[in-house]
Amino acid sequence: MNFDYIMKEEIVRKWMMFMALGLMISILYSVYTLSIFMILLLSLSILYKKKHFSLSMHRSYAFSTLPFVVIFMGFLYSNDINEWYGISKLFIPFLILPLAFSNLPSWKPNNYFLLHYIFSLIIFFSAFPVLWSHFSDYEQSMENLGMGQPLPTPVNHLKYSIFVAYAILSLIILALNQYTYRYKWERILQWSLAVLLCIYLHILAIRTGIAVFYISLAILIFILSIHTKRYIQLFLLLLALCILPVLFYSLSPTLQKRVDYMIYDMEMYSIGKGEGYSDGSRWESVAFGWKVFCRHPIMGTGIGDLRSRMEDEYLQRYGDTKNFLYPHNQYVLILAGCGFIGFIFFFTGLFYPYTQASFLQNPLFFSLGIMMAFAFLVDNILLRSFSVGFYVFFLCLGIDHSRYKGEV
């Protein structure tokens, strides 16, 4: 490799870092610039490779494009093309980012860790306006929580809580791996930020993020402890994870409000009055989605026609569609819209890359996969462009890191 090529590669890597930084900030604050930075990354890969730019990708990248392919192919049997287009364009990152990453130079391990570090700092600083809004009008904020309204967050509160959970997990893993950007004392900073964000997550009191965080952390602890044969440590850490939610519940008024509302919501749902209530509406959306899947089990409705089929269920049950929701479960949504065949291809594409990497070499990558696998149970994460951008970016980053380490 000649000197000019090495210099070119280093310059491209600097531009990659700049665009990745813009992309991570855009995840929280601007869907439009998020799209721009993804296109810029693809453009950079084309300029870098020029005539050697290839549509052929490593199998992990190739598999990760399957969710886009499955959704895109829905036009073949969707009558509502406008609705199909609206959903399909959300999945374009599953095509753009794998193509860009497969044609760009590999991200160096230090930059891989640094990007997670920066993302955690972005999430940390995003907490200040949320907390300011909450405490500056505390009584009204608590009253809203009691009625099922979440604290105002930069993006949809459910997805945002998942970002916060991932930031905490990233900081813990960085600290355990003794990663620092420059100074040794940064490990203390990482643990401190992880604790503060954990407190913040419980102040937000968004149960999706809290549940995903504890489940993911418990699985990570279990795997690491079994591998190192530290069984006593495993028991103590899992015991601590059982105690922490109880402790936070006793100390967090916002969490108490949310739990009280959840109990009330469940009571309404149990007597058939879940319409219009936060949790009840979500559970019913999943139940309606499952009914639609049972009527179209093989190929689904076609993703473009899922809305109309779901609205039929709402009309039959309530006589109107004012409380319409897509199924608040990513698995059920894909089953209903794409059928069992589409479901197999869609989730094979999502999770295949994790089967090709080493957990011990890349725990950050696996924490993302574990977290999203459980989050899909309680939310349609991939129906928002910013959460698609978040997931696909860190997915491709994890694939690239595993390839750099020679694992895939």
N, C-alpha and C positions, 0 to 999 in steps of 0.2 A: 504494500500500500504506500503510495507516494505521499510526500509532505503536504502538497496542495490539497489532496483528498482528506487528509487528517484535519487540516485547518478548516476545510469546508464542513466537515462533520461536526467540529466543535462549535462553529458558528450556528449551524442548524440546531444543535442541542440548546444553545442559549435562547434561540427563538422559540423552541419547543417549551422551555420553562416559562418564558413570558406568556405564551398563549395558554399554557396550562393554568397559570395564575389567574389570567383573565377569565378563563372558563370556570374555575372554582368560585370566584367571586360572583360571576353571573348566575350560578346555580341558585343563589339566594336573592339576587336583586334584579336580574333582567333576562327574560326569556330571549329577547331579541339579540342581545350581545352574546348570549350563550350559543345561539345558532351561528353567529358570525365567527366566534372563536373556533367552533368545530369545523366550519368551512375553511378557515384560515389554516388549521392544522392539516386538512386534506390538501389544500393548495400548496402548503410548504412541502408536503411529501411528494407532490407532483414536480415541483421545481427542483427538489433534491435529486429525485431519480430520473427526471426528464424522460428520455425514450426508454429507460429501463423500468419505468413505473409499471407495476404488474397488478392485474386483478386476481392473480393466483396468490392465495394466502396460506400461512401455516394452518394446520387443521383446527387448532384452538380458536384462532381468529375466524376461520371459515364457519365453524359451528356457531360462533356467537352472532353471525348474521342471520341465523335461522328464524329468530323471532320476527325480524323485519319481513323475511320471505313469506312466512306463514300469514302474517297480517296482510301483506301486499296481495297475496294470491286470493284473498277474500273477494276481490272485485269480480272473480269468475262466477260467483254465485250470490252476489249482493245486489239487490234491486236499488237500494238507496246509495247511489254512488257518492253523493255529497257527504253522507255520514261516514262511508268507508274512507273517503279521502281525509276527513278530519281526524280519524283515528290513525290512519296509515302514516301521516306525516309526523306523528309523535314518535314513530319507531325508526325514522330515518337515521338517528344516531347509531343504531345497530348495524347500519351499512357504512356510514361515513367514517366513524372512529376506527373500526377494525381495519378498513382500507388504509387509513392514514397511518396507524401504528405499524402495520405490516411493511410499510414502505419507508418509514423513518428510521434513523439510527436508534439502537436500543437506549433506553434511559439507564444511566449508571445507577448502581444501588444507592449511593448517597442521595441522588436526586429523587429516587423512588421514595425513600424515607422522608426526605425534605418536603415533598409534596403533601404527604400525609400530615406532617408537622404543621405546614402552612394552613392546610384545610382546617385543622383543629383550632388554630389561632383565629381563622376567619369566623368559625362557629363561636368561639369564645367572645370575640368582640361584637358579634351579632346579638349577644345576650343583653348588652347594656341598654339599648332602646326598648327592648321588651320589658326588662325589669323596671325601667324608668316609667313606662306607661302603666305598669301594674301598680307600683307603689305611689305614684303621683295621684292616682284616683283609686285608692285601695278599696274603699267601701263599695264603689260601683263595680269594680273589677271582681270582687268576691261575690257580689250579687249576681253578676253575669255567669260566673262559674257555677253558682247554685242552680242556674237555669239551663245548664248544659253548654254554655258558650265558652269557648277556650280563650286563653290570653291571645292577643293579636301578635302574630309572628310574621317574619319576612315573607314566607311562602306558606302554603297550606300546612296547618298545624300538625297533622298526622305525619306528613312527609318530613317536615322540619324536625320533629322529635326523633325520627330515624337518623337524620344527619347528626343530631347531637349525640345519639347513642354511638354512632360510628366514630365520631371524634373522640369520645371517651375511650373506646376500645383501642383506637389508634394510639392515643397517648400512653395507655397502659403497656401496649406491646412495644412501643418505641423505648419506654423506660426500661422494660425488662431486657430488651436487646442492647441496652446501654448506648443507644444512638444519641449523639449530640451534634449540633451544627458546628459549634465552635468551642464551647466551654463545658467543663465537667459539671458545673452547678446546674446546667440545663436539665439534668435528670430530676433534680428537686423541683424545678419549674414544671416539668412534665407531670409529675405526681400531683403537684399542687393544682395544676389546671384540670387534671382528671377529676380530682375531688370536687373542685368548684363547679365543673360542668355536671357532675353527678348530682350535686345539690340543686343546680339549675334545672336539670331534667325533672326532678321531683317537684320543684316549684311550678314548672309548666304543667305538671300533673296530667300529661297526655299518656294514657295507659298503654297505647301502642308502643311508643318509644321506650317506656319503662319496662314493659314485658319483654320486648325484643332485646333490650340491653341485658337484663338478668339471665334470660335463656341463653343468649350467645356467650356471655361471660362464663356461665356455668359449664357449657360444653367445652369452651377453650380450656378452662381449668381442669376439667375431667381428662381431656386428651393429653395435656401436658403432664399432669400428675401421674397418669397411668404409664406414659412413656418413660418418665424418670423414676417410676416406682416409689413415689413419695405419697404413700397411701394415708398416712396420718395428716400430712399437709392437705391432701385432698379433702378429707373429712372436715377439717377445721375451716377451710375456705368455703366449702359448700354450706356448712353450718352458718358461717358469717353471712353468706348470700341469703339465707333464709331469715336471718335476724334483721338485716338492713332495711328491707321494705317495711317491716313493722315499725322500726325506729323512725324512718322517714315519715311514715304515716302519722305517727304521734307528734312529730315536730312540724309538719307542713300543713297549715290551714287550707291551702289550695288543693292539696291531695285529698284531704278529708272532704272538702266540698265536692270534688269530682267523684269520689267513691260513694258519697251519700246520694248524688244524682244518679249514679249508675244503678244503685239498688232501687231507687224510685223508678227509673227507666225500665228495669227488669220487671218490676211489679206491674207496670202499665202494659208491658208486652205480654206478660203471662195471662192477663185478663182480656187480651185481644184489643188493647188500645195503644199499640206501639206506633201508630201513624203519627208522624210529626215529631217524635222523640228521637234524639240523637242515635242511641244504640238500637232502639227498636226499628228505626228506619233502615239501618244497615243490615240487621239480621233478616228483615223481610226482603231486602234487595237480594241477599244471598239465596234465600228460599225461592224467590221468584226466578232467579238465574238458574237454579238447579232444576226447576220445573221446565224451563225452556230447554235446557240440555237434555232432559229425559225425553222430550218430544223430538229432538234433533240430535241423537247421540253420536252419529258417525261423522258427519261433516259440519255439524253446527248450523246456525242460521245464516252464516255469512256475517262477517264482523260488521258490515254496513247495515244489516237488517236487525241486529241485536236490539237496538234501541226500540224499534217498533214492536218487536216481540215482547220485550219487557213492558212497554207501555200497555200492551194488551192485558198483561197480568194485573197491572195497576188499575186499569179500567174495570176489569172483572171484579177486583177486590174492593175498590173504593169508589168507582164511578168517575174518577178523574186521574190525571197524571201529575198533579202539582207537586207531589212528593217523590217524583221519579228519581231513582238512583241506579247507576250501573252496579252490578254485583260488587259489594265491598269485600271481595275475595278474588285475588288475581287468578287462582286456579279455576274457580267456578266461571269467572268471566271468559277465560279462554275456552273452557269446555263448552259453554253455551254458544259463543260466537264462532268457534273454529272446530268444534266437535272433538271426539276422542283422538282422531288422526292428527288434527292440528295441534292438540294438546301435547301429544308425544313429541312431535317435531319442535314445538315451541320451547318446551322445558328441557328437552335434550340439548338444544342450543344454549339455553341459559346456564345449565349446570355441568355440561361436558367439560369445560376448561378446568374445573376444580378436580376432576378425576385424573388430570394429567400433571398435577403439581404436587409438591411435597408440603404437607402441613407444617412440619418443623422448620423448613426452609422459608416458608412464606405464610406465617400466621395472619398477617394483615389481609392477605387475599382471602383466606378461608373465613376470617371473621366477617368479611363482606358477604360471602356466600351463605353462611349460617344465618346471619342477621336477615338477609332478604328472603331466604326460604321461609322463615317464620313470619316475617312481615306480610308476605303474600297471603297468609291465612286470614288476615284481618283487614286488608286494604287492597284496593286496586292501584298499587304503587305506580304501575307503568302507564297510567292514563293521564299523567302530567308530564309535560316536556322537561321541567327542571329535574324531576326525580329520575326520568329516563337518562338525561344527561349525566347526572351524578353516578348512576349505576354503571352505565356503559363506559364512562371515563375510567373509573376505578377498576372495573372488570378488565379492560384492555391494559391498564397499567400493571395489574397483577399478572396477566398473561405474559407481558413483556418482561417483567422481572423474573418470572419462572424460566422463560427462554434464555435470558441472560445468564442465569445460574446453571443452564444446561439441563433443566428438568423436563422440558417439553420440546 
